[in-house]
Amino acid sequence: MRSLALAALLLATAAPALAETLDCVVQRRVYATEAFGRFSNPIQERMRFEIAPDGGSVRVLDPLIRATYGGPIQGKVTENTDAKLVVTWSIPMQGFNLAKATMTFRASLQKAPNRLIVTAVPLGFQERFFARGGCARTG
C-alpha cells in the first residue's frame, strides 16, 4: 500500500499539471532576407502552448523546437487576462551565410476573436518576421 501511494506521488510530481493547452496554426509569410536566407521564416506553422496553473509560465513546442531540443522549452507569460494572452520565448539560431542570432518570439492571442499574431526578431539584425492565425484549446 505504501509503494502504491509513493508511485502516485511520483506520477503527480513528474508531470506538472497544466491549466490550459493551446494548439495554434498560423499562415507564414516567406521572406527574402540577407542574413537568414532567401525563403526563410523562423515562425513555424504549428505551435503548442502549455500554460501552467499559476498562469505565469508556459512550455512552448513547435517543429523547430522539437528538432533542436527534442521537446518543449520554457517560455514566459507576459500578459494573461480574460481578453488577451501574450507569450515570449527565445532560441539561438543560425541563418544563411552562417549568421548567428538569438531569435526572440512573441505570440499575442486576442482570445475573443481567436486572433493570433506571432513575431520573431533576431537580436542584432534588422529583420522582422510575422505570422497570423488562431488557436484551439485542447486541454
Order of alpha helices (4+ residues) and beta strands (2+ residues): alpha-beta-beta-beta-beta-beta-alpha-beta-beta-beta-beta-beta
